[in-house]
Amino acid sequence: MDKPKIAADHPNVCELEAGSYYWCACGHSENGSFCDGSHKTTPFTPLKFELTETKTVAICQCKQTKNPPYCDGSHKVL
């Protein structure tokens, strides 16, 4: 079974404006958090998510979260 690449062992805590985003599920994107099309050589597809207001979020970069795209602390047990 294919597993995504662990982009980092910590979340990307960032402020995002209201809008649509695509979370990188493969781990191969340049920034590790948001899709840049690198998944095209993998079996993974990005996850679209939307925010209705500007907010600070912790985006999972280890790709093991049970609550994508948000960090759930899974990186602590890698």
PyMOL Python script that loads the backbone (N, CA, C, O; Angstrom):
from pymol import cmd

cmd.read_pdbstr("""\
ATOM      1  N   MET A   1       0.850  -1.193   0.000  1.00  0.00           N
ATOM      2  CA  MET A   1       0.000   0.000   0.000  1.00  0.00           C
ATOM      3  C   MET A   1       0.886   1.243   0.000  1.00  0.00           C
ATOM      4  O   MET A   1       1.827   1.344   0.787  1.00  0.00           O
ATOM      5  N   ASP A   2       0.582   2.173  -0.875  1.00  0.00           N
ATOM      6  CA  ASP A   2       1.342   3.408  -0.944  1.00  0.00           C
ATOM      7  C   ASP A   2       1.042   4.290   0.256  1.00  0.00           C
ATOM      8  O   ASP A   2      -0.095   4.378   0.718  1.00  0.00           O
ATOM      9  N   LYS A   3       2.087   4.938   0.748  1.00  0.00           N
ATOM     10  CA  LYS A   3       1.931   5.881   1.852  1.00  0.00           C
ATOM     11  C   LYS A   3       2.436   7.234   1.384  1.00  0.00           C
ATOM     12  O   LYS A   3       3.370   7.309   0.585  1.00  0.00           O
ATOM     13  N   PRO A   4       1.823   8.307   1.878  1.00  0.00           N
ATOM     14  CA  PRO A   4       2.293   9.630   1.483  1.00  0.00           C
ATOM     15  C   PRO A   4       3.653   9.935   2.101  1.00  0.00           C
ATOM     16  O   PRO A   4       4.023   9.364   3.126  1.00  0.00           O
ATOM     17  N   LYS A   5       4.379  10.828   1.475  1.00  0.00           N
ATOM     18  CA  LYS A   5       5.666  11.288   1.986  1.00  0.00           C
ATOM     19  C   LYS A   5       5.409  12.211   3.178  1.00  0.00           C
ATOM     20  O   LYS A   5       4.521  13.062   3.126  1.00  0.00           O
ATOM     21  N   ILE A   6       6.173  12.048   4.234  1.00  0.00           N
ATOM     22  CA  ILE A   6       6.072  12.948   5.383  1.00  0.00           C
ATOM     23  C   ILE A   6       6.817  14.224   5.007  1.00  0.00           C
ATOM     24  O   ILE A   6       8.042  14.219   4.889  1.00  0.00           O
ATOM     25  N   ALA A   7       6.088  15.304   4.819  1.00  0.00           N
ATOM     26  CA  ALA A   7       6.688  16.564   4.394  1.00  0.00           C
ATOM     27  C   ALA A   7       7.416  17.253   5.543  1.00  0.00           C
ATOM     28  O   ALA A   7       8.422  17.927   5.321  1.00  0.00           O
ATOM     29  N   ALA A   8       6.917  17.090   6.769  1.00  0.00           N
ATOM     30  CA  ALA A   8       7.537  17.680   7.959  1.00  0.00           C
ATOM     31  C   ALA A   8       6.970  16.990   9.191  1.00  0.00           C
ATOM     32  O   ALA A   8       5.900  16.384   9.144  1.00  0.00           O
ATOM     33  N   ASP A   9       7.704  17.091  10.295  1.00  0.00           N
ATOM     34  CA  ASP A   9       7.258  16.459  11.538  1.00  0.00           C
ATOM     35  C   ASP A   9       6.594  17.459  12.485  1.00  0.00           C
ATOM     36  O   ASP A   9       6.629  17.314  13.707  1.00  0.00           O
ATOM     37  N   HIS A  10       5.994  18.467  11.879  1.00  0.00           N
ATOM     38  CA  HIS A  10       5.270  19.499  12.633  1.00  0.00           C
ATOM     39  C   HIS A  10       4.233  20.130  11.700  1.00  0.00           C
ATOM     40  O   HIS A  10       4.378  20.066  10.479  1.00  0.00           O
ATOM     41  N   PRO A  11       3.194  20.735  12.267  1.00  0.00           N
ATOM     42  CA  PRO A  11       2.189  21.372  11.410  1.00  0.00           C
ATOM     43  C   PRO A  11       2.673  22.711  10.868  1.00  0.00           C
ATOM     44  O   PRO A  11       3.622  23.302  11.383  1.00  0.00           O
ATOM     45  N   ASN A  12       2.015  23.166   9.839  1.00  0.00           N
ATOM     46  CA  ASN A  12       2.238  24.501   9.300  1.00  0.00           C
ATOM     47  C   ASN A  12       1.148  25.384   9.898  1.00  0.00           C
ATOM     48  O   ASN A  12      -0.002  25.350   9.458  1.00  0.00           O
ATOM     49  N   VAL A  13       1.516  26.170  10.895  1.00  0.00           N
ATOM     50  CA  VAL A  13       0.554  27.074  11.522  1.00  0.00           C
ATOM     51  C   VAL A  13       0.578  28.368  10.721  1.00  0.00           C
ATOM     52  O   VAL A  13       1.607  29.038  10.637  1.00  0.00           O
ATOM     53  N   CYS A  14      -0.561  28.714  10.137  1.00  0.00           N
ATOM     54  CA  CYS A  14      -0.618  29.878   9.266  1.00  0.00           C
ATOM     55  C   CYS A  14      -1.997  30.525   9.324  1.00  0.00           C
ATOM     56  O   CYS A  14      -2.988  29.897   9.699  1.00  0.00           O
ATOM     57  N   GLU A  15      -2.027  31.785   8.946  1.00  0.00           N
ATOM     58  CA  GLU A  15      -3.304  32.494   8.857  1.00  0.00           C
ATOM     59  C   GLU A  15      -3.760  32.443   7.403  1.00  0.00           C
ATOM     60  O   GLU A  15      -3.036  32.857   6.497  1.00  0.00           O
ATOM     61  N   LEU A  16      -4.963  31.933   7.195  1.00  0.00           N
ATOM     62  CA  LEU A  16      -5.527  31.842   5.852  1.00  0.00           C
ATOM     63  C   LEU A  16      -6.765  32.716   5.750  1.00  0.00           C
ATOM     64  O   LEU A  16      -7.563  32.801   6.684  1.00  0.00           O
ATOM     65  N   GLU A  17      -6.912  33.354   4.616  1.00  0.00           N
ATOM     66  CA  GLU A  17      -8.099  34.161   4.358  1.00  0.00           C
ATOM     67  C   GLU A  17      -9.244  33.254   3.928  1.00  0.00           C
ATOM     68  O   GLU A  17      -9.024  32.109   3.533  1.00  0.00           O
ATOM     69  N   ALA A  18     -10.449  33.764   4.005  1.00  0.00           N
ATOM     70  CA  ALA A  18     -11.612  33.012   3.531  1.00  0.00           C
ATOM     71  C   ALA A  18     -11.388  32.633   2.073  1.00  0.00           C
ATOM     72  O   ALA A  18     -10.910  33.439   1.275  1.00  0.00           O
ATOM     73  N   GLY A  19     -11.741  31.403   1.740  1.00  0.00           N
ATOM     74  CA  GLY A  19     -11.574  30.949   0.365  1.00  0.00           C
ATOM     75  C   GLY A  19     -11.384  29.454   0.283  1.00  0.00           C
ATOM     76  O   GLY A  19     -11.505  28.741   1.280  1.00  0.00           O
ATOM     77  N   SER A  20     -11.084  28.985  -0.918  1.00  0.00           N
ATOM     78  CA  SER A  20     -10.878  27.558  -1.177  1.00  0.00           C
ATOM     79  C   SER A  20      -9.390  27.254  -1.255  1.00  0.00           C
ATOM     80  O   SER A  20      -8.607  28.033  -1.797  1.00  0.00           O
ATOM     81  N   TYR A  21      -9.018  26.111  -0.704  1.00  0.00           N
ATOM     82  CA  TYR A  21      -7.630  25.667  -0.688  1.00  0.00           C
ATOM     83  C   TYR A  21      -7.586  24.181  -1.012  1.00  0.00           C
ATOM     84  O   TYR A  21      -8.579  23.471  -0.851  1.00  0.00           O
ATOM     85  N   TYR A  22      -6.433  23.720  -1.467  1.00  0.00           N
ATOM     86  CA  TYR A  22      -6.226  22.299  -1.740  1.00  0.00           C
ATOM     87  C   TYR A  22      -5.042  21.815  -0.908  1.00  0.00           C
ATOM     88  O   TYR A  22      -3.900  22.226  -1.115  1.00  0.00           O
ATOM     89  N   TRP A  23      -5.352  20.922   0.047  1.00  0.00           N
ATOM     90  CA  TRP A  23      -4.326  20.354   0.922  1.00  0.00           C
ATOM     91  C   TRP A  23      -3.545  19.288   0.178  1.00  0.00           C
ATOM     92  O   TRP A  23      -4.133  18.424  -0.472  1.00  0.00           O
ATOM     93  N   CYS A  24      -2.246  19.339   0.268  1.00  0.00           N
ATOM     94  CA  CYS A  24      -1.382  18.330  -0.335  1.00  0.00           C
ATOM     95  C   CYS A  24      -1.502  17.042   0.461  1.00  0.00           C
ATOM     96  O   CYS A  24      -1.127  17.003   1.633  1.00  0.00           O
ATOM     97  N   ALA A  25      -2.018  15.990  -0.156  1.00  0.00           N
ATOM     98  CA  ALA A  25      -2.166  14.693   0.511  1.00  0.00           C
ATOM     99  C   ALA A  25      -1.002  13.752   0.213  1.00  0.00           C
ATOM    100  O   ALA A  25      -0.847  12.731   0.884  1.00  0.00           O
ATOM    101  N   CYS A  26      -0.184  14.081  -0.783  1.00  0.00           N
ATOM    102  CA  CYS A  26       0.903  13.178  -1.176  1.00  0.00           C
ATOM    103  C   CYS A  26       2.208  13.462  -0.443  1.00  0.00           C
ATOM    104  O   CYS A  26       3.038  12.567  -0.279  1.00  0.00           O
ATOM    105  N   GLY A  27       2.392  14.710   0.000  1.00  0.00           N
ATOM    106  CA  GLY A  27       3.617  15.092   0.688  1.00  0.00           C
ATOM    107  C   GLY A  27       4.738  15.537  -0.228  1.00  0.00           C
ATOM    108  O   GLY A  27       5.830  15.851   0.244  1.00  0.00           O
ATOM    109  N   HIS A  28       4.490  15.571  -1.526  1.00  0.00           N
ATOM    110  CA  HIS A  28       5.542  15.920  -2.482  1.00  0.00           C
ATOM    111  C   HIS A  28       5.528  17.385  -2.916  1.00  0.00           C
ATOM    112  O   HIS A  28       6.429  17.808  -3.641  1.00  0.00           O
ATOM    113  N   SER A  29       4.548  18.163  -2.502  1.00  0.00           N
ATOM    114  CA  SER A  29       4.506  19.568  -2.923  1.00  0.00           C
ATOM    115  C   SER A  29       5.693  20.324  -2.328  1.00  0.00           C
ATOM    116  O   SER A  29       6.221  19.952  -1.280  1.00  0.00           O
ATOM    117  N   GLU A  30       6.091  21.366  -3.000  1.00  0.00           N
ATOM    118  CA  GLU A  30       7.254  22.150  -2.586  1.00  0.00           C
ATOM    119  C   GLU A  30       7.117  22.692  -1.163  1.00  0.00           C
ATOM    120  O   GLU A  30       8.085  22.696  -0.402  1.00  0.00           O
ATOM    121  N   ASN A  31       5.910  23.150  -0.803  1.00  0.00           N
ATOM    122  CA  ASN A  31       5.731  23.728   0.529  1.00  0.00           C
ATOM    123  C   ASN A  31       5.190  22.728   1.549  1.00  0.00           C
ATOM    124  O   ASN A  31       5.121  23.053   2.734  1.00  0.00           O
ATOM    125  N   GLY A  32       4.809  21.539   1.132  1.00  0.00           N
ATOM    126  CA  GLY A  32       4.362  20.504   2.055  1.00  0.00           C
ATOM    127  C   GLY A  32       2.929  20.606   2.525  1.00  0.00           C
ATOM    128  O   GLY A  32       2.370  19.624   3.013  1.00  0.00           O
ATOM    129  N   SER A  33       2.319  21.772   2.390  1.00  0.00           N
ATOM    130  CA  SER A  33       0.968  21.979   2.912  1.00  0.00           C
ATOM    131  C   SER A  33      -0.103  22.066   1.836  1.00  0.00           C
ATOM    132  O   SER A  33      -1.188  21.503   1.985  1.00  0.00           O
ATOM    133  N   PHE A  34       0.198  22.761   0.768  1.00  0.00           N
ATOM    134  CA  PHE A  34      -0.794  23.034  -0.260  1.00  0.00           C
ATOM    135  C   PHE A  34      -0.366  22.438  -1.597  1.00  0.00           C
ATOM    136  O   PHE A  34       0.814  22.442  -1.948  1.00  0.00           O
ATOM    137  N   CYS A  35      -1.336  21.933  -2.324  1.00  0.00           N
ATOM    138  CA  CYS A  35      -1.076  21.230  -3.576  1.00  0.00           C
ATOM    139  C   CYS A  35      -0.415  22.141  -4.612  1.00  0.00           C
ATOM    140  O   CYS A  35      -0.821  23.285  -4.816  1.00  0.00           O
ATOM    141  N   ASP A  36       0.621  21.593  -5.260  1.00  0.00           N
ATOM    142  CA  ASP A  36       1.248  22.284  -6.387  1.00  0.00           C
ATOM    143  C   ASP A  36       1.272  21.401  -7.640  1.00  0.00           C
ATOM    144  O   ASP A  36       1.970  21.697  -8.610  1.00  0.00           O
ATOM    145  N   GLY A  37       0.492  20.308  -7.599  1.00  0.00           N
ATOM    146  CA  GLY A  37       0.407  19.416  -8.745  1.00  0.00           C
ATOM    147  C   GLY A  37       1.384  18.248  -8.713  1.00  0.00           C
ATOM    148  O   GLY A  37       1.369  17.407  -9.611  1.00  0.00           O
ATOM    149  N   SER A  38       2.230  18.185  -7.696  1.00  0.00           N
ATOM    150  CA  SER A  38       3.227  17.113  -7.609  1.00  0.00           C
ATOM    151  C   SER A  38       2.616  15.729  -7.460  1.00  0.00           C
ATOM    152  O   SER A  38       3.284  14.729  -7.724  1.00  0.00           O
ATOM    153  N   HIS A  39       1.372  15.652  -7.045  1.00  0.00           N
ATOM    154  CA  HIS A  39       0.703  14.360  -6.843  1.00  0.00           C
ATOM    155  C   HIS A  39       0.470  13.598  -8.143  1.00  0.00           C
ATOM    156  O   HIS A  39       0.127  12.416  -8.110  1.00  0.00           O
ATOM    157  N   LYS A  40       0.648  14.241  -9.261  1.00  0.00           N
ATOM    158  CA  LYS A  40       0.333  13.600 -10.543  1.00  0.00           C
ATOM    159  C   LYS A  40       1.151  12.340 -10.796  1.00  0.00           C
ATOM    160  O   LYS A  40       0.776  11.519 -11.633  1.00  0.00           O
ATOM    161  N   THR A  41       2.257  12.179 -10.089  1.00  0.00           N
ATOM    162  CA  THR A  41       3.069  10.968 -10.226  1.00  0.00           C
ATOM    163  C   THR A  41       2.827  10.000  -9.068  1.00  0.00           C
ATOM    164  O   THR A  41       3.588   9.050  -8.882  1.00  0.00           O
ATOM    165  N   THR A  42       1.769  10.238  -8.291  1.00  0.00           N
ATOM    166  CA  THR A  42       1.444   9.399  -7.133  1.00  0.00           C
ATOM    167  C   THR A  42      -0.020   8.963  -7.219  1.00  0.00           C
ATOM    168  O   THR A  42      -0.760   9.466  -8.063  1.00  0.00           O
ATOM    169  N   PRO A  43      -0.444   8.041  -6.363  1.00  0.00           N
ATOM    170  CA  PRO A  43      -1.856   7.637  -6.344  1.00  0.00           C
ATOM    171  C   PRO A  43      -2.732   8.565  -5.495  1.00  0.00           C
ATOM    172  O   PRO A  43      -3.920   8.296  -5.316  1.00  0.00           O
ATOM    173  N   PHE A  44      -2.160   9.646  -4.976  1.00  0.00           N
ATOM    174  CA  PHE A  44      -2.891  10.541  -4.081  1.00  0.00           C
ATOM    175  C   PHE A  44      -3.509  11.715  -4.830  1.00  0.00           C
ATOM    176  O   PHE A  44      -3.029  12.119  -5.889  1.00  0.00           O
ATOM    177  N   THR A  45      -4.576  12.251  -4.263  1.00  0.00           N
ATOM    178  CA  THR A  45      -5.215  13.444  -4.813  1.00  0.00           C
ATOM    179  C   THR A  45      -5.358  14.471  -3.704  1.00  0.00           C
ATOM    180  O   THR A  45      -5.503  14.103  -2.538  1.00  0.00           O
ATOM    181  N   PRO A  46      -5.320  15.755  -4.047  1.00  0.00           N
ATOM    182  CA  PRO A  46      -5.443  16.790  -3.027  1.00  0.00           C
ATOM    183  C   PRO A  46      -6.855  16.839  -2.447  1.00  0.00           C
ATOM    184  O   PRO A  46      -7.819  16.385  -3.064  1.00  0.00           O
ATOM    185  N   LEU A  47      -6.945  17.394  -1.261  1.00  0.00           N
ATOM    186  CA  LEU A  47      -8.228  17.552  -0.584  1.00  0.00           C
ATOM    187  C   LEU A  47      -8.617  19.026  -0.610  1.00  0.00           C
ATOM    188  O   LEU A  47      -7.896  19.874  -0.084  1.00  0.00           O
ATOM    189  N   LYS A  48      -9.754  19.325  -1.220  1.00  0.00           N
ATOM    190  CA  LYS A  48     -10.245  20.702  -1.239  1.00  0.00           C
ATOM    191  C   LYS A  48     -10.904  21.002   0.100  1.00  0.00           C
ATOM    192  O   LYS A  48     -11.695  20.209   0.610  1.00  0.00           O
ATOM    193  N   PHE A  49     -10.563  22.167   0.662  1.00  0.00           N
ATOM    194  CA  PHE A  49     -11.240  22.625   1.873  1.00  0.00           C
ATOM    195  C   PHE A  49     -11.495  24.113   1.763  1.00  0.00           C
ATOM    196  O   PHE A  49     -10.803  24.831   1.042  1.00  0.00           O
ATOM    197  N   GLU A  50     -12.502  24.561   2.493  1.00  0.00           N
ATOM    198  CA  GLU A  50     -12.907  25.958   2.408  1.00  0.00           C
ATOM    199  C   GLU A  50     -12.981  26.586   3.781  1.00  0.00           C
ATOM    200  O   GLU A  50     -13.343  25.940   4.765  1.00  0.00           O
ATOM    201  N   LEU A  51     -12.633  27.854   3.829  1.00  0.00           N
ATOM    202  CA  LEU A  51     -12.775  28.650   5.041  1.00  0.00           C
ATOM    203  C   LEU A  51     -13.754  29.773   4.741  1.00  0.00           C
ATOM    204  O   LEU A  51     -13.695  30.390   3.677  1.00  0.00           O
ATOM    205  N   THR A  52     -14.642  30.032   5.669  1.00  0.00           N
ATOM    206  CA  THR A  52     -15.631  31.090   5.470  1.00  0.00           C
ATOM    207  C   THR A  52     -15.180  32.411   6.076  1.00  0.00           C
ATOM    208  O   THR A  52     -15.814  33.449   5.882  1.00  0.00           O
ATOM    209  N   GLU A  53     -14.071  32.356   6.817  1.00  0.00           N
ATOM    210  CA  GLU A  53     -13.523  33.571   7.414  1.00  0.00           C
ATOM    211  C   GLU A  53     -12.018  33.405   7.579  1.00  0.00           C
ATOM    212  O   GLU A  53     -11.506  32.285   7.554  1.00  0.00           O
ATOM    213  N   THR A  54     -11.321  34.504   7.744  1.00  0.00           N
ATOM    214  CA  THR A  54      -9.887  34.456   7.990  1.00  0.00           C
ATOM    215  C   THR A  54      -9.650  33.845   9.359  1.00  0.00           C
ATOM    216  O   THR A  54     -10.271  34.241  10.345  1.00  0.00           O
ATOM    217  N   LYS A  55      -8.738  32.869   9.413  1.00  0.00           N
ATOM    218  CA  LYS A  55      -8.428  32.256  10.700  1.00  0.00           C
ATOM    219  C   LYS A  55      -7.050  31.619  10.675  1.00  0.00           C
ATOM    220  O   LYS A  55      -6.508  31.306   9.615  1.00  0.00           O
ATOM    221  N   THR A  56      -6.498  31.436  11.857  1.00  0.00           N
ATOM    222  CA  THR A  56      -5.228  30.747  12.015  1.00  0.00           C
ATOM    223  C   THR A  56      -5.512  29.257  12.139  1.00  0.00           C
ATOM    224  O   THR A  56      -6.339  28.838  12.949  1.00  0.00           O
ATOM    225  N   VAL A  57      -4.824  28.466  11.334  1.00  0.00           N
ATOM    226  CA  VAL A  57      -5.036  27.016  11.306  1.00  0.00           C
ATOM    227  C   VAL A  57      -3.688  26.301  11.395  1.00  0.00           C
ATOM    228  O   VAL A  57      -2.645  26.872  11.075  1.00  0.00           O
ATOM    229  N   ALA A  58      -3.729  25.053  11.831  1.00  0.00           N
ATOM    230  CA  ALA A  58      -2.542  24.196  11.858  1.00  0.00           C
ATOM    231  C   ALA A  58      -2.750  23.125  10.790  1.00  0.00           C
ATOM    232  O   ALA A  58      -3.525  22.188  10.982  1.00  0.00           O
ATOM    233  N   ILE A  59      -2.061  23.270   9.679  1.00  0.00           N
ATOM    234  CA  ILE A  59      -2.201  22.353   8.552  1.00  0.00           C
ATOM    235  C   ILE A  59      -1.238  21.175   8.733  1.00  0.00           C
ATOM    236  O   ILE A  59      -0.045  21.366   8.965  1.00  0.00           O
ATOM    237  N   CYS A  60      -1.770  19.967   8.624  1.00  0.00           N
ATOM    238  CA  CYS A  60      -0.960  18.755   8.775  1.00  0.00           C
ATOM    239  C   CYS A  60       0.069  18.661   7.654  1.00  0.00           C
ATOM    240  O   CYS A  60      -0.250  18.848   6.480  1.00  0.00           O
ATOM    241  N   GLN A  61       1.305  18.369   8.037  1.00  0.00           N
ATOM    242  CA  GLN A  61       2.361  18.135   7.053  1.00  0.00           C
ATOM    243  C   GLN A  61       2.928  16.718   7.134  1.00  0.00           C
ATOM    244  O   GLN A  61       3.684  16.300   6.258  1.00  0.00           O
ATOM    245  N   CYS A  62       2.560  15.973   8.197  1.00  0.00           N
ATOM    246  CA  CYS A  62       3.050  14.591   8.303  1.00  0.00           C
ATOM    247  C   CYS A  62       2.169  13.634   7.506  1.00  0.00           C
ATOM    248  O   CYS A  62       2.563  12.498   7.243  1.00  0.00           O
ATOM    249  N   LYS A  63       0.986  14.086   7.123  1.00  0.00           N
ATOM    250  CA  LYS A  63       0.032  13.331   6.296  1.00  0.00           C
ATOM    251  C   LYS A  63      -0.580  12.131   7.009  1.00  0.00           C
ATOM    252  O   LYS A  63      -1.144  11.250   6.360  1.00  0.00           O
ATOM    253  N   GLN A  64      -0.477  12.084   8.341  1.00  0.00           N
ATOM    254  CA  GLN A  64      -1.028  10.973   9.115  1.00  0.00           C
ATOM    255  C   GLN A  64      -2.290  11.366   9.881  1.00  0.00           C
ATOM    256  O   GLN A  64      -2.883  10.526  10.558  1.00  0.00           O
ATOM    257  N   THR A  65      -2.706  12.617   9.786  1.00  0.00           N
ATOM    258  CA  THR A  65      -3.858  13.110  10.536  1.00  0.00           C
ATOM    259  C   THR A  65      -5.130  12.320  10.233  1.00  0.00           C
ATOM    260  O   THR A  65      -5.321  11.820   9.124  1.00  0.00           O
ATOM    261  N   LYS A  66      -5.973  12.223  11.219  1.00  0.00           N
ATOM    262  CA  LYS A  66      -7.294  11.599  11.036  1.00  0.00           C
ATOM    263  C   LYS A  66      -8.344  12.669  10.738  1.00  0.00           C
ATOM    264  O   LYS A  66      -9.521  12.358  10.555  1.00  0.00           O
ATOM    265  N   ASN A  67      -7.907  13.941  10.690  1.00  0.00           N
ATOM    266  CA  ASN A  67      -8.802  15.070  10.470  1.00  0.00           C
ATOM    267  C   ASN A  67      -8.232  16.009   9.398  1.00  0.00           C
ATOM    268  O   ASN A  67      -8.040  17.196   9.661  1.00  0.00           O
ATOM    269  N   PRO A  68      -7.958  15.487   8.191  1.00  0.00           N
ATOM    270  CA  PRO A  68      -7.336  16.329   7.171  1.00  0.00           C
ATOM    271  C   PRO A  68      -8.224  17.496   6.764  1.00  0.00           C
ATOM    272  O   PRO A  68      -9.443  17.339   6.687  1.00  0.00           O
ATOM    273  N   PRO A  69      -7.651  18.646   6.505  1.00  0.00           N
ATOM    274  CA  PRO A  69      -6.233  18.950   6.382  1.00  0.00           C
ATOM    275  C   PRO A  69      -5.578  19.400   7.690  1.00  0.00           C
ATOM    276  O   PRO A  69      -4.419  19.812   7.697  1.00  0.00           O
ATOM    277  N   TYR A  70      -6.307  19.321   8.771  1.00  0.00           N
ATOM    278  CA  TYR A  70      -5.838  19.901  10.026  1.00  0.00           C
ATOM    279  C   TYR A  70      -5.010  18.922  10.859  1.00  0.00           C
ATOM    280  O   TYR A  70      -5.276  17.720  10.879  1.00  0.00           O
ATOM    281  N   CYS A  71      -4.018  19.453  11.533  1.00  0.00           N
ATOM    282  CA  CYS A  71      -3.160  18.654  12.402  1.00  0.00           C
ATOM    283  C   CYS A  71      -3.964  18.120  13.585  1.00  0.00           C
ATOM    284  O   CYS A  71      -4.747  18.849  14.193  1.00  0.00           O
ATOM    285  N   ASP A  72      -3.762  16.838  13.906  1.00  0.00           N
ATOM    286  CA  ASP A  72      -4.391  16.250  15.092  1.00  0.00           C
ATOM    287  C   ASP A  72      -3.341  15.717  16.070  1.00  0.00           C
ATOM    288  O   ASP A  72      -3.666  14.987  17.007  1.00  0.00           O
ATOM    289  N   GLY A  73      -2.081  16.090  15.842  1.00  0.00           N
ATOM    290  CA  GLY A  73      -1.006  15.666  16.729  1.00  0.00           C
ATOM    291  C   GLY A  73      -0.360  14.343  16.348  1.00  0.00           C
ATOM    292  O   GLY A  73       0.519  13.862  17.063  1.00  0.00           O
ATOM    293  N   SER A  74      -0.773  13.751  15.246  1.00  0.00           N
ATOM    294  CA  SER A  74      -0.218  12.457  14.830  1.00  0.00           C
ATOM    295  C   SER A  74       1.297  12.499  14.643  1.00  0.00           C
ATOM    296  O   SER A  74       1.965  11.479  14.810  1.00  0.00           O
ATOM    297  N   HIS A  75       1.847  13.663  14.299  1.00  0.00           N
ATOM    298  CA  HIS A  75       3.293  13.785  14.091  1.00  0.00           C
ATOM    299  C   HIS A  75       4.091  13.477  15.355  1.00  0.00           C
ATOM    300  O   HIS A  75       5.282  13.175  15.276  1.00  0.00           O
ATOM    301  N   LYS A  76       3.451  13.550  16.511  1.00  0.00           N
ATOM    302  CA  LYS A  76       4.154  13.321  17.781  1.00  0.00           C
ATOM    303  C   LYS A  76       4.512  11.861  18.001  1.00  0.00           C
ATOM    304  O   LYS A  76       5.349  11.552  18.849  1.00  0.00           O
ATOM    305  N   VAL A  77       3.887  10.951  17.245  1.00  0.00           N
ATOM    306  CA  VAL A  77       4.147   9.519  17.431  1.00  0.00           C
ATOM    307  C   VAL A  77       4.767   8.863  16.190  1.00  0.00           C
ATOM    308  O   VAL A  77       4.698   7.644  16.032  1.00  0.00           O
ATOM    309  N   LEU A  78       5.359   9.656  15.330  1.00  0.00           N
ATOM    310  CA  LEU A  78       5.998   9.099  14.121  1.00  0.00           C
ATOM    311  C   LEU A  78       7.309   8.421  14.474  1.00  0.00           C
ATOM    312  O   LEU A  78       7.989   7.895  13.592  1.00  0.00           O
TER     313      LEU A  78
END
""", "prot")
cmd.dss("prot")
cmd.show_as("cartoon", "prot")
cmd.util.cbc("prot")
cmd.orient("prot")
